[in-house]
Every structure is written in C-alpha cells, then in structure tokens.
Amino acid sequence: MILLSIFSHAYAQSNTVAFISNSDKTLCPQNNGILTSVQTSSLDISGPADKIWFASYSVNGGPAEKMNEGFGINTGIFTFEISFPNVSNRLKTFTVRIEEAWLEDGTPLPITEEERSRNITVYPLMNPSVQTYENKVKTGSEEDYTIIIGMNSLYTKELPVGAEEISFQTEVIDPYKYVNIRIKWQAEAGITTFKSIEKTGFGCVSDTIYSPIELKSEFSLDLGEDKNICTGESLTLTPTIDLKSEYAYSWSTGEISESIEVSKSGLYELTVTDLRDNQQITDQVQVTVHDAPAINIADVIMMDGSPIIVSAQKDGCTYLWSTGDTTPEIEITSPGDYSVMITSEYGCTNSKSFTVKDQSSFFTLNLPNIVHMCAQETMTLSPYMDIDQEYTYEWSTGSTEREIEIDHEGIYTLTATDPNGYSQTASSEIYYHTKPIVDLGEDFILWDGESKQLDAQNKGASYLWNTLETSQIITVNSGGDFWVNVIDEYGCANSDTVFVDYRKGEKFRVELGDDKSICAGDSVLIVPLIVGHPVYPLTYNWINQNHTEAEIYLKEEGDYTLEVTDNLGNMESAQIHITKLPLPIVNLGEDIIDYPNIEYELIANVDKVSYNWSTGEVSKSITVENTGTYWIEVINEFQCSARDSIYVKFLNDYPFVGIPKAFSPNGDSHNDILYVRGTDIDKIKLMIFTRTGTKVFETTDVNQGWDGTYNNQKQEMDSYYYSLDITYTNGVNINKSGKFTLLR
C-alpha cells in the first residue's frame, strides 16, 4: 500500500512539468502504526501557474495514476507526500516517474526528462521476535520474557494497566540483541496483551507485536475422563495442570505423589495446592474395574449329523475361535474339541473350551425359545424331554421342580440331568410388553366446515373405532366422543378416547406477541392481534386486571392472560409474561463548593455498567478542572439507565480568554479579523464551524485570526459556532464553546 498526501503552492512556473528541489531520499517503511515524518517524503512538481493542468505518475513501472485524484491542478508547484511498505528484509528502491502531463483542453505538456523521476529508498521493516512463552499465567505472578531484536536497535514495550516491569536486561549475541524482561502481572483475570516495538539505528519503527496473555486467578486441575480397566490390571493416574508452579499433591488414598497406581474400582479425588499462594483445587475421576466377559457355552454340545451354530455373542466384544473365525457365532459340521476367546470393549478377555458330540446317545431337552407376555400376565414354563425317564432339574431361579411359574421377563435356564449323569441345558427368553401407547391427543374444537384426522399410531397393529372403521387413521367432521381399541403384534391391547367440540362460526386465535422485558418504572403497551374471522363484536377480558379494552399498558412483572369472546360465545385466550429489569444505582455524592485544588476526580460508584459523562468520556471516573455541573448516565447489562449530577466549584478564577460576540469582515479595516483575546495564554486551539457542522477555520496560533472566508470564498452573514481549547501559562487547561455572529 502506498500512502499519498497532496499539497499545492501558488508559485509562477513555466509550462514545463518536472520534479524540482527534491533529491533522492531514504525513508523508513510503513508499519502497522501511525505514519510519522521519517516514513514520508515530499515531492514537488512544477507546472504552469496560470492554467489548469493534469499529470499522471507511476511507481516502479506500475500502472499510471492521476495526480490530485484526477482533479485539475491550478498552481505552479504541486506537492505530495508519499510513503511505502517494505517487508523484503533488505533496502528497496521505489522509482516515482511522471508519465504524462496535459492541459485542461488535452494539450500535452512537455516533461523535463532529467527531472522526470525520483528514487526513494526504503529501509526494511524490522520485526521483533518474542520467544516462546507460557501464554497462561496466574494473576499477580512474575514471569520472564525474551524478545529478540537487531543488535543496534532499541526496544520499547507497552504493558496493560496494572502490570509492572520488575527487571530489564539486554545481551548482544551477534547479530541480535536479546532483551530479557520480568513482568509482574496485574491482579485482574482476563485476556490481555503486551506490545513490543523495535526501533532501528536509522530511527525506523517496526510493526507493533502483540503478545496475548491469559491471566487466570486460579490454576485448573484435570484428571481426565473416567477410566476403565480389567480385573487384575492397574493404571497410573496423573493430573494435568495448566499453569506452571510448585505444587503439593494429596490423594484420597493418602498418597502425596504427583501420580498414583490404582487397581480397584472407586472414585479417586486429588487436591493440589499451589505452594506459592496456597491456592487449592480439587478434581475427581471414576475408575471402574471390569470383569472379563462371560461365555455361555456348555462344556458338551450335541449334534444330530447336521451343522450346528455355536454362539459366544456379547455386545461390544470381538471374537477368535479355534477355527480361525472372528464372528460372534460359528457353524460346526463335525464333532470335536473347540475353543473361543472373546475380548470386551474395555479390552478384557475370556476363553472357553468345549466338546461337540453326536446326539444319538443323548436325550433332547426343549423349552420355548421366546415367549411374549402382556403386562401383569403369568404363565407356567414346562420342559419337554424325548426320553421318558427320571430327571433332576436345576432352574436359574434356584427351583428344582420340573415346572416354574413366570410373572416377569428375563432369561430362564433349565439344566436337566438323566440317571446316567448326562446333562442338557435349555433356555427360554421371556419378554413382557407394556400395552400399546394410544394417544388421540387433547380434546379439540372443530369449526363449521372443518375436519381433522385422528391417528391411533402403533403402525402394524389392528384397530377398531366406535365408528366401526378399522384403519389406523380416520377423518372426523362432527362433534362427540371418538374412541379406538388397538391390539399390537403381541396381542396386547389398549384404547383412548377424545372429545370433539363442534362449533358454529369461524375459527380465530389471539396473539399477544413474545414475552416482554421492561426497565423498572417503564410500561409497555400490549396490543392483541386477532387472527382469523370471528363474529364481531368481540369482548375482551384481561384476567385479574379489571380491564375490558383490547389494549393495555403493563408495568408490573407477572403473567397476564387475555380472554376474547366473539358474538357467538366462542372464547379464545392468550398469555404473555412481563419481566421487570432492575435499574442501575449511581450516586456522585453531594455538590462540591469552593474546592481548594485545581482538579477533582468524579467517580461513579457502580460497576458492570457502561458510562457516559456530560464531558463525552466513557470511563468509570473523570478528572474535572472547571467549575460547573457534571452528569453521568450509566447503562446496565439490561440496557436500563440511570443518571446523577453534581456541581463542582473551584476557588480558582482564571484570567478571561475568549472571542467577540460578533465581527464584520467587510474590508473597512475595523473589526475585520476574529482573534482570540486574553491574558496568561500559553497555547490555544480554535475551531470554527457553520451551523450545519462544516469546519471552516482552525488555528493554534493566538495571533492568527479568521477573516470570514473558507476555501477563498467569503462566508455568508450568519451565526457560527466555535470550540476553544486554552492552556494557561501555569499549565491549566480549559475548554470554551459558543457562538458568534458574522456581519457584512
């Protein structure tokens, strides 16, 4: 980016266009700060003084640009200031060349070839480097930082309010200078930065480097997510702490080391103490020890010559069979010895070996695989054996009877043993199902000509409505009770009823808008919106408000309900909630009379608000030096505001400084110039504005007055406004403002 500032001078020159009086220069590069004089170069170009002329220029052979933003130049010497960036890490030369010049009618103007261009050399932009540092530190702590700059450069820093430099040392290791500083950080937590600036031996200033710091009032402690281990294993618990310091550790186990080994389930708690300020933080972690997954495969399994399926299925597990399979179950086609190893989601393993034999020599035990029951039903579970002989029975419930009564769901396993000691095992999985959930919804209203669908849901079930319809969904267009009986796939039944209120007239609804929040002392106008086509006239009733008009002003917190009834007696209602927000409280204290000093600090006694003083300042406190009334307005997080004012009167009476109430720049040599007059004046700054706010004059010279012109044009007779900053010889600053009249 090239920055350009334009000036003009009314000197007589020839029709030839050329650079004049400016030799080649060396500048400092642009940086991310405000431009200074060492970063800019003034270039003067001569041209015809009595004509309007134009010129264009280029930089380093780039596209030509018109001077003076394309406007005609009406002076003999045209001056502009120019500056350049340079991030090349070396000196870089920029050639500014006059490309073309012409008069207003297009006639070309000659350009002196030897004065056609100027070279501007720009020093490289330096970049101080802040070495790696801890970007999280504790409030009030002292921390060390190292910044690397050029060996011949100077280092400047800017610390946030409340931070303090404790030490500052430099060390030169060619070709760099290492700046080592220790900073004591402020006591207020939050995100802040410190700024680093390098100034070279040529007086050039680098980019400002911003180093972010998070100031924390306390360190954080984290033992991580809850842990899972297997029986027989152990793990190491080690805390993570975000701030560097010296810490002491106290575990709920009594150990005081930073890390501990655990092998039992439990809640482990660690308290860490920062030895620098005795701050303590506690965290917990749950450790769960998991058993290896159980494998429910019998030691001996029968087959009748056909392939059988053997399953070790467990949710979340992986499998490895002796056959090489990795599926939850395998198909076995021949008798033999087999095994399986399964691993749970927590990495816990178990294994099982079993034998598969031919069925011809064994009895068969059968139980129903799956039984579906409805809520509160009972059943008798009885096994079937294909060989009639004496057996002993062992159920998973502990019963040794042949049959058991079932009244809740679960997996029921029976092991039957024949007189020869051979055992067979079978299981039944009993499911209890709740009745299907049938919900036809709340009772509702149908208006003339309306209809609505009723949905019994439970797709795939069977349905019977009191209308004798058997579909899941029916359409109703009349009033009365409607019920449905639903039977699901398991034979479990349930029903529901809904009442339809059929009304004459047309449907309407009442809307009061979103809930409102108001500041204490304010009120809000609620205007209801009637949507639809009720039969007018309507009546309104604000519940518990003794108010029967449609609109209402509300100023108290609470819930408000409006009932609207049409001419047919159909009533609809709506509700709105009003929240009252608190006002901030601000007190500047009693008026200050005859204060003996030359300044006084006014402080707003309220926090967590925004501030707006009558002086235009927005800080919590201001310092005043002039007698007068000062007010402050504070706005809290709810955008509620409050004001207070105070009158301050100083003993000091400073000498008068001001301007006349009127002047007449009519050329009669009497009162033609408006001057600032007074005594004991050190410095001034006078600005004059039209009644529309256009600034027509500015000076800092007490001996320079306004002649009533702007851009060489006489200004109209009118009232004008001024702002006058005065610095007395004793250093006191005051400001005056007002208006005066320009007479012709």
C-alpha positions in Angstrom: 0.0 0.0 0.0 1.4 3.4 -1.0 0.1 6.4 1.0 -0.2 9.8 -0.7 -0.9 13.3 0.7 -1.4 16.3 -1.5 -0.4 20.0 -1.1 -0.3 22.9 -3.6 1.6 26.2 -3.8 0.8 29.2 -5.9 4.2 29.9 -7.4 4.8 31.0 -11.0 6.4 28.4 -13.1 6.9 27.6 -16.8 4.7 25.3 -18.9 7.3 22.5 -18.5 6.5 19.8 -16.0 9.3 18.4 -13.8 10.3 17.4 -10.3 12.0 20.3 -8.6 14.2 20.8 -5.5 13.8 17.2 -4.3 16.8 14.8 -4.4 16.5 11.1 -3.9 15.7 10.1 -0.4 15.8 7.2 2.1 12.7 6.5 4.2 11.5 4.3 7.0 8.9 1.7 5.8 5.2 1.8 6.6 4.3 -0.2 9.7 1.0 -1.1 11.4 1.1 2.1 13.4 0.5 5.8 12.6 2.7 7.3 9.9 5.5 9.7 11.1 7.7 12.1 9.3 10.5 9.6 8.8 8.1 7.4 6.8 7.0 10.0 4.3 8.7 12.0 1.5 7.5 15.3 0.0 7.9 15.6 -3.8 7.4 18.9 -5.6 6.3 19.0 -9.3 6.3 22.3 -11.2 3.9 23.2 -14.0 2.0 26.2 -15.5 0.8 28.5 -12.8 -1.8 30.4 -14.8 -3.6 27.3 -16.2 -5.3 24.2 -15.1 -3.2 21.2 -15.8 -3.2 17.5 -15.1 -0.4 14.9 -14.6 -0.1 11.1 -14.0 2.7 9.2 -12.3 3.8 5.6 -11.8 5.8 3.7 -9.2 8.4 1.1 -10.3 6.8 1.0 -13.8 3.4 0.0 -12.4 0.0 1.4 -13.7 -0.1 5.1 -14.1 -2.3 7.0 -11.7 -3.6 10.6 -12.0 -2.3 13.1 -9.5 -4.6 15.2 -7.3 -7.2 12.3 -7.5 -7.8 13.3 -11.2 -8.8 16.9 -10.4 -7.1 19.7 -12.3 -4.1 21.5 -10.7 -4.3 25.3 -10.7 -0.9 26.1 -9.0 2.6 26.4 -10.3 4.0 23.9 -7.8 2.2 20.7 -6.8 3.4 18.8 -3.7 2.5 15.4 -2.4 3.8 13.2 0.4 4.4 9.5 -0.3 5.4 6.5 1.7 5.9 2.8 1.1 5.9 -0.6 2.8 8.9 -2.8 2.7 8.8 -6.4 4.0 11.7 -7.7 1.8 14.3 -7.7 4.6 16.6 -5.5 2.5 16.8 -2.0 1.2 14.2 -1.4 -1.6 14.2 1.4 -4.1 10.9 2.8 -5.4 11.1 5.0 -8.6 8.3 7.6 -8.9 8.1 8.7 -12.5 6.0 11.4 -14.1 4.3 9.6 -17.0 2.2 12.3 -18.8 1.1 15.9 -18.3 -1.6 17.9 -20.2 -3.7 21.0 -20.1 -7.5 21.1 -19.5 -8.2 21.0 -23.2 -5.9 17.9 -23.7 -2.9 19.7 -25.0 0.2 17.7 -23.9 2.8 19.5 -21.7 6.5 18.9 -22.1 8.2 16.9 -19.3 11.9 17.6 -18.4 13.5 14.2 -18.9 16.3 14.6 -16.4 13.8 15.7 -13.8 11.2 13.2 -14.7 11.7 10.8 -11.9 12.8 10.5 -8.3 14.2 7.4 -6.4 13.1 6.7 -2.9 14.9 4.1 -0.9 13.1 2.4 1.9 14.7 0.6 4.8 13.4 -2.9 5.5 10.6 -3.4 8.1 12.0 -4.9 11.3 10.0 -7.5 13.2 10.9 -8.1 16.9 10.5 -11.8 17.9 9.0 -12.8 21.2 10.5 -16.1 22.2 8.1 -19.0 23.2 6.4 -18.2 26.5 3.7 -19.5 28.7 0.5 -17.8 27.4 -1.4 -18.7 30.6 -0.1 -17.2 33.9 -1.6 -16.5 37.3 -2.7 -13.0 38.2 -0.1 -11.2 40.3 2.7 -13.6 39.3 6.1 -12.6 38.0 7.1 -14.1 34.6 10.2 -13.8 32.4 10.1 -13.0 28.7 12.8 -12.7 26.0 12.4 -10.5 22.9 15.0 -10.7 20.0 15.7 -7.5 18.1 18.5 -6.2 15.9 21.8 -5.7 17.8 21.7 -2.0 17.1 18.0 -1.5 17.7 16.2 -0.1 20.7 13.3 -1.9 22.3 10.0 -0.4 23.6 7.2 -2.2 25.3 3.7 -1.3 26.4 2.2 -3.2 29.3 -1.5 -3.3 30.2 -2.8 -1.3 33.1 -1.8 -2.8 36.4 1.2 -4.8 35.0 4.6 -3.8 36.2 8.2 -4.2 34.8 10.4 -5.8 37.6 13.6 -6.1 35.7 15.1 -5.2 32.2 18.4 -6.6 30.8 19.9 -6.9 27.4 22.5 -9.2 25.9 24.1 -8.8 22.4 24.9 -12.1 20.6 25.8 -11.0 17.1 23.8 -10.3 15.0 20.9 -10.0 17.6 20.2 -8.3 20.8 18.3 -10.4 23.4 16.0 -8.3 25.7 15.1 -10.1 28.9 12.3 -8.6 31.0 10.5 -9.7 34.0 6.8 -8.6 34.3 4.6 -8.7 37.4 1.1 -9.1 36.1 -2.0 -7.3 37.4 -4.4 -8.9 39.8 -7.4 -8.8 37.5 -8.1 -12.0 35.5 -8.8 -11.9 31.8 -7.3 -11.9 28.3 -4.6 -9.2 27.8 -1.5 -8.4 25.7 1.8 -6.7 26.0 3.2 -4.8 23.0 6.7 -5.0 21.6 8.2 -2.3 19.3 11.7 -2.3 17.8 13.4 1.0 16.7 16.4 0.7 14.4 19.5 2.8 14.5 18.1 4.7 11.5 15.1 5.7 13.6 12.7 3.3 11.9 10.0 1.7 13.9 8.9 -1.9 13.4 5.4 -3.3 13.4 3.9 -3.5 16.9 4.0 -7.1 18.0 1.0 -8.1 20.2 1.7 -10.9 22.7 -1.5 -12.4 24.1 -1.6 -13.4 27.7 -4.4 -15.2 29.6 -4.4 -14.1 33.2 -6.1 -16.6 35.5 -6.9 -16.1 39.1 -6.6 -19.9 39.7 -5.0 -22.8 38.0 -7.1 -25.6 36.6 -6.8 -29.3 37.5 -7.9 -32.1 35.3 -7.7 -35.9 36.0 -9.3 -36.6 32.6 -12.2 -38.7 31.6 -13.4 -41.6 33.8 -11.2 -44.7 33.4 -11.9 -48.4 32.6 -9.5 -51.3 33.4 -9.8 -55.1 33.6 -9.7 -57.2 36.7 -6.0 -57.8 37.6 -4.8 -54.7 35.8 -3.7 -51.3 37.2 -3.3 -47.8 35.7 -1.4 -44.6 36.6 -3.5 -41.5 37.5 -1.6 -38.3 36.6 -3.1 -34.8 36.8 -3.0 -32.2 34.1 -2.4 -28.6 35.4 -2.5 -25.6 33.1 -0.2 -23.2 35.0 3.5 -23.8 35.8 4.3 -23.5 39.5 5.4 -25.6 42.5 2.6 -27.8 43.7 1.8 -30.3 46.6 -0.5 -33.3 46.0 -2.9 -35.0 48.3 -4.9 -38.0 47.1 -8.0 -39.5 48.7 -5.8 -42.7 49.1 -3.4 -40.8 51.4 -0.6 -40.7 48.8 1.2 -37.4 48.2 3.0 -38.1 45.0 2.0 -36.4 41.7 0.9 -39.8 40.2 -0.5 -42.9 41.7 -1.1 -46.5 40.6 -4.7 -47.9 41.1 -6.2 -51.3 40.5 -9.6 -51.1 42.2 -12.9 -49.5 41.2 -13.7 -46.3 43.0 -13.9 -42.5 43.0 -10.4 -41.1 43.3 -10.0 -37.5 44.5 -6.9 -35.3 44.2 -6.3 -31.9 46.0 -3.5 -29.8 44.6 -2.0 -26.9 46.5 0.0 -24.1 44.8 2.9 -23.6 47.2 3.4 -20.0 46.0 0.0 -18.7 47.2 -1.6 -21.8 49.0 -4.4 -21.9 46.4 -6.1 -25.3 46.4 -8.1 -27.1 43.6 -9.8 -30.5 43.8 -10.8 -32.9 41.0 -12.2 -36.4 40.9 -12.0 -39.4 38.5 -14.1 -42.6 38.5 -12.1 -45.8 37.9 -14.1 -48.9 37.0 -12.7 -52.4 37.1 -14.5 -54.7 34.6 -14.6 -58.5 34.7 -13.9 -60.5 31.6 -17.0 -61.2 29.5 -18.8 -64.4 30.4 -19.1 -67.2 27.8 -22.3 -69.1 27.9 -21.3 -72.2 26.0 -21.9 -75.7 27.5 -18.9 -78.0 28.1 -20.6 -80.6 25.9 -22.8 -79.8 22.9 -24.8 -82.3 20.9 -25.3 -82.5 17.1 -27.5 -84.9 15.1 -25.4 -85.1 11.9 -26.5 -81.6 10.7 -24.4 -78.5 11.1 -25.0 -76.6 14.4 -24.5 -72.9 15.3 -22.5 -72.2 18.4 -22.6 -68.5 19.7 -20.5 -66.6 22.1 -22.4 -63.3 21.4 -21.8 -60.5 23.8 -22.4 -56.8 23.0 -19.3 -54.8 22.2 -17.0 -57.8 22.0 -14.6 -59.3 19.4 -14.0 -63.0 18.9 -11.3 -65.5 17.9 -12.4 -69.2 17.5 -10.1 -72.1 17.3 -11.3 -72.5 13.7 -9.8 -69.0 12.9 -13.3 -67.4 12.6 -13.8 -63.9 14.2 -17.6 -63.8 14.1 -19.9 -63.9 17.2 -21.0 -67.4 16.2 -19.7 -70.2 14.0 -21.1 -73.2 12.2 -19.8 -76.6 13.4 -20.2 -79.5 10.9 -18.4 -82.3 12.8 -17.8 -83.5 16.3 -14.6 -82.4 18.0 -12.9 -80.1 20.5 -13.3 -76.4 20.0 -12.5 -73.2 21.8 -13.2 -69.4 21.6 -11.6 -66.3 23.1 -13.7 -63.1 23.3 -12.5 -59.5 24.2 -14.8 -56.8 25.6 -14.9 -53.2 24.6 -12.6 -52.5 27.6 -10.0 -55.0 26.4 -10.9 -57.6 28.9 -10.6 -61.2 27.6 -12.0 -64.7 28.5 -11.8 -68.1 26.8 -13.8 -71.3 26.7 -13.1 -74.8 25.5 -16.0 -77.2 24.7 -16.7 -80.6 23.0 -19.2 -81.3 20.3 -20.6 -84.9 20.3 -23.2 -86.8 18.2 -26.8 -86.6 19.6 -27.6 -90.3 19.0 -26.6 -91.2 22.6 -28.3 -88.3 24.4 -31.8 -87.2 25.3 -33.2 -83.9 24.0 -34.3 -81.0 26.2 -36.6 -78.4 24.8 -38.0 -75.1 26.1 -39.8 -72.5 24.0 -37.1 -70.1 22.8 -39.1 -66.8 23.0 -42.3 -66.1 24.8 -44.1 -62.8 24.6 -46.3 -61.8 27.5 -48.5 -58.8 28.1 -48.3 -56.7 31.3 -49.4 -58.5 34.5 -50.0 -61.9 32.8 -48.5 -65.1 34.3 -47.5 -68.5 32.7 -46.2 -72.0 33.6 -42.9 -72.8 32.0 -42.6 -76.6 31.4 -39.7 -78.5 29.6 -40.1 -81.3 27.1 -37.7 -84.4 27.0 -37.9 -87.0 24.3 -37.0 -89.9 26.6 -39.3 -90.8 29.4 -37.1 -91.4 32.5 -36.3 -89.8 35.8 -34.5 -86.5 35.8 -33.2 -83.9 38.2 -33.9 -80.3 37.5 -32.0 -77.1 38.3 -33.5 -73.8 37.1 -31.7 -70.5 37.0 -34.2 -69.3 39.6 -33.0 -71.9 42.1 -36.0 -74.1 41.7 -35.6 -77.8 41.4 -39.2 -78.5 40.3 -40.0 -79.7 36.8 -42.2 -76.6 36.1 -41.9 -72.9 37.3 -44.3 -70.0 37.4 -43.3 -66.9 35.4 -44.5 -63.4 36.2 -41.7 -61.1 34.9 -39.4 -61.1 31.9 -35.9 -62.5 31.7 -33.9 -65.5 30.5 -34.9 -68.7 32.3 -32.4 -71.6 32.0 -33.0 -75.2 33.0 -30.4 -77.9 33.3 -31.8 -81.4 33.3 -29.7 -84.4 34.2 -30.6 -88.1 33.4 -29.9 -91.1 35.7 -26.5 -91.6 33.9 -25.3 -88.1 34.9 -25.6 -86.6 31.4 -26.9 -83.1 31.4 -28.7 -80.9 28.8 -29.4 -77.2 29.2 -32.1 -75.1 27.5 -33.3 -71.6 27.9 -36.4 -69.5 27.4 -36.3 -65.8 26.8 -39.5 -64.2 28.3 -40.5 -60.7 27.1 -43.1 -58.7 28.9 -44.7 -56.0 26.8 -46.5 -52.9 28.0 -49.8 -52.2 26.4 -49.5 -50.2 23.2 -49.5 -46.4 23.9 -52.6 -45.0 22.3 -52.9 -41.2 22.4 -55.5 -39.4 20.3 -54.4 -36.1 21.8 -56.2 -33.5 23.8 -59.9 -32.7 23.2 -60.2 -30.2 20.4 -62.5 -27.8 18.6 -63.9 -28.1 15.1 -65.5 -25.1 13.4 -68.1 -25.1 10.6 -66.7 -26.9 7.5 -63.5 -28.2 9.3 -62.3 -31.7 9.6 -59.4 -33.4 11.3 -57.6 -36.7 11.2 -57.3 -39.0 14.3 -54.2 -41.2 14.4 -54.1 -44.3 16.6 -50.4 -44.7 15.8 -48.8 -48.2 16.5 -48.3 -49.0 12.8 -48.9 -52.6 12.0 -51.4 -53.2 14.9 -55.1 -53.9 14.4 -57.7 -51.2 15.1 -61.4 -50.9 15.9 -63.1 -47.4 16.1 -66.5 -46.7 17.6 -67.3 -45.6 14.0 -66.7 -49.3 13.0 -63.7 -48.2 10.9 -60.6 -50.5 11.2 -57.8 -48.2 9.8 -55.0 -46.5 11.7 -56.2 -43.1 10.8 -59.8 -41.8 10.4 -61.2 -38.3 9.5 -63.8 -36.7 11.7 -66.0 -33.7 10.8 -68.6 -33.8 13.6 -68.7 -33.5 17.3 -68.9 -36.0 20.1 -66.7 -38.8 21.6 -64.4 -40.9 19.4 -62.6 -44.0 20.8 -60.4 -46.7 19.3 -59.2 -50.1 20.6 -55.6 -51.1 19.4 -54.2 -54.6 19.6 -50.4 -54.9 18.8 -48.4 -57.8 17.3 -48.1 -59.5 20.7 -51.9 -59.4 21.4 -51.6 -56.6 23.9 -54.5 -54.2 23.8 -55.2 -50.6 24.8 -57.6 -47.8 23.9 -58.1 -44.0 24.1 -61.0 -41.5 23.7 -61.1 -37.9 22.5 -63.9 -35.4 22.6 -64.6 -33.1 19.7 -66.3 -29.8 20.4 -68.1 -28.8 17.2 -68.8 -25.1 17.0 -70.7 -22.7 14.7 -68.9 -19.7 13.2 -65.3 -19.3 12.0 -62.1 -20.2 13.8 -59.9 -17.4 15.3 -56.9 -17.1 17.7 -55.5 -14.4 19.9 -51.8 -13.4 19.7 -50.0 -11.2 22.2 -46.5 -11.5 20.8 -43.3 -12.5 22.6 -42.8 -12.1 26.3 -41.5 -8.6 27.1 -38.8 -7.2 29.4 -39.0 -3.6 30.7 -36.9 -1.5 32.9 -38.3 -0.6 36.4 -40.6 2.4 36.2 -41.4 1.9 32.5 -44.5 0.4 31.0 -45.2 -1.4 27.8 -48.3 -1.2 25.5 -49.8 -4.7 24.6 -51.9 -4.7 21.5 -53.6 -8.0 20.8 -53.7 -9.4 17.3 -56.9 -11.3 16.3 -56.0 -13.9 13.6 -59.0 -15.4 11.7 -62.6 -14.4 11.2 -64.5 -14.3 14.5 -68.1 -13.0 14.5 -67.9 -9.4 15.7 -68.4 -7.6 18.0 -65.7 -9.0 20.3 -65.5 -8.7 24.1 -62.1 -8.5 25.9 -61.3 -9.6 29.5 -57.8 -9.2 31.0 -57.9 -11.7 33.8 -57.5 -10.1 37.3 -56.8 -6.7 35.7 -60.3 -5.2 35.8 -59.7 -4.2 32.2 -62.0 -4.8 29.3 -60.3 -2.9 26.5 -58.3 -4.6 23.8 -55.1 -2.7 24.5 -53.5 -2.4 27.9 -50.4 -0.8 29.4 -48.4 -3.2 31.7 -45.7 -2.2 34.1 -45.6 -4.9 36.8 -43.8 -8.3 36.5 -46.0 -11.3 36.0 -48.1 -13.4 33.7 -51.1 -11.8 32.0 -54.0 -13.6 30.3 -56.5 -12.1 27.8 -59.8 -13.8 27.0 -61.5 -12.8 23.8 -65.1 -13.8 23.1 -66.9 -13.4 19.8 -70.6 -12.7 19.3 -71.4 -16.4 19.1 -69.9 -17.1 22.6 -66.7 -18.7 21.2 -63.8 -17.8 23.5 -60.0 -17.9 22.9 -57.2 -16.7 25.1 -53.5 -15.9 25.1 -50.9 -15.2 27.7 -47.8 -13.0 27.9 -45.1 -12.7 30.6 -43.7 -9.3 31.7 -40.2 -9.3 33.3 -39.2 -6.2 35.2 -35.5 -5.4 34.9 -33.6 -3.6 37.7 -32.2 0.0 37.2 -28.6 0.7 38.0 -27.9 2.9 41.0 -25.4 5.7 40.6 -24.5 8.4 43.1 -21.9 11.1 42.5 -22.3 12.5 46.1 -23.0 15.9 47.4 -22.1 19.1 45.4 -18.5 20.3 45.9 -18.3 24.0 46.8 -15.1 26.1 46.9 -12.8 23.1 46.3 -9.2 24.4 47.0 -7.4 22.4 44.3 -7.3 22.9 40.6 -8.8 19.5 39.7 -11.2 17.0 41.2 -11.9 13.3 40.5 -15.5 12.3 40.0 -16.2 8.5 40.5 -19.3 6.6 39.5 -20.0 4.2 42.4 -21.3 1.4 40.2 -19.6 -1.5 38.3 -20.6 -3.7 35.4 -22.2 -0.8 33.5 -21.3 1.4 30.6 -20.6 5.1 31.4 -21.4 8.3 29.6 -20.3 11.6 31.1 -21.5 15.0 30.1 -17.9 15.6 29.1 -18.1 12.8 26.5 -15.8 10.5 28.5 -16.8 6.8 29.0 -14.6 5.7 31.9 -15.8 5.0 35.4 -14.1 8.2 36.7 -13.1 11.5 35.3 -11.0 14.4 36.5 -12.5 17.9 36.1 -10.8 21.2 36.3 -13.6 23.7 35.6 -16.4 25.0 37.8 -19.7 23.6 36.6 -22.4 20.9 36.7 -21.4 17.4 35.6 -23.7 14.5 35.0 -23.3 10.8 34.2 -25.6 8.3 32.7 -24.9 4.6 33.4 -26.5 1.7 31.4 -26.5 -1.8 32.9 -26.5 -5.2 31.1 -30.3 -5.0 30.6 -29.9 -1.6 28.8 -31.7 0.1 31.7 -30.2 3.5 32.6 -29.9 5.9 35.5 -28.5 9.5 35.9 -26.9 11.6 38.6 -25.3 15.0 38.5 -23.0 17.1 40.8 -22.0 20.7 40.9 -18.3 21.4 41.4 -17.0 24.9 42.2 -13.3 25.7 42.4 -11.7 28.6 44.3 -9.5 29.4 41.2 -10.7 32.2 38.9 -8.6 32.1 35.8 -8.0 35.2 33.6 -10.5 35.8 30.8 -9.8 34.3 27.4 -12.4 34.3 24.6 -13.6 35.8 21.3 -16.0 38.6 20.5 -19.7 38.0 20.1 -19.6 39.4 16.5 -17.2 40.7 13.8 -17.6 42.3 10.4 -15.1 41.3 7.7 -16.2 44.0 5.2 -12.8 45.5 4.4 -13.2 48.7 6.3 -10.1 47.8 8.4 -12.3 47.8 11.5 -13.1 44.5 13.3 -12.3 42.6 10.0 -10.5 39.7 11.8 -11.8 37.5 14.6 -9.0 37.0 17.2 -8.7 35.1 20.5 -8.0 37.6 23.2 -7.0 37.2 26.8 -4.0 37.1 29.2 -1.7 34.4 30.7 -2.1 32.3 27.5 0.4 29.6 26.7 -1.3 27.7 23.9 -4.7 27.6 22.2 -6.6 25.6 19.6 -9.5 27.4 17.9 -12.0 25.6 15.6 -15.0 27.4 13.9 -18.0 25.6 12.4 -21.1 26.6 10.4 -24.5 25.8 11.9 -24.5 22.6 9.7 -21.2 21.4 11.3 -18.8 22.2 8.5 -15.4 23.2 9.9 -14.3 26.5 8.1 -11.3 27.5 10.2 -8.7 26.1 12.6 -5.6 27.6 14.2 -3.2 27.0 17.1 -1.6 30.5 16.8 -3.1 33.1 19.1 -2.0 35.8 16.6 -3.8 34.2 13.7 -7.5 35.1 13.3 -10.3 34.3 10.9 -11.0 36.6 8.0 -14.5 35.2 7.3 -13.5 33.1 4.3 -13.4 29.4 3.5 -11.6 28.0 0.5 -11.1 31.6 -0.6 -14.8 32.2 -0.6 -16.5 34.8 1.6 -18.9 33.2 4.1 -22.5 34.3 4.4 -23.7 36.5 7.3 -24.9 34.1 9.9 -24.3 32.6 13.3 -21.1 30.4 13.7 -20.0 28.1 16.4 -16.6 27.8 18.0 -14.6 25.4 20.2 -11.7 26.9 22.0 -9.0 24.9 24.0 -6.9 27.1 26.2 -3.7 26.2 28.1 -2.7 28.9 30.6 0.9 29.6 31.5 0.5 27.7 34.7 -0.4 24.5 32.7 -4.1 24.6 33.5 -6.3 23.5 30.5 -9.9 24.7 29.9 -12.3 24.5 27.1 -14.9 27.0 25.9 -17.5 26.8 23.3 -20.3 29.0 22.0 -21.4 31.0 19.0 -20.8 34.5 17.4 -22.3 36.4 14.5 -20.6 37.3 11.2 -21.8 40.6 9.9 -21.4 42.2 6.5 
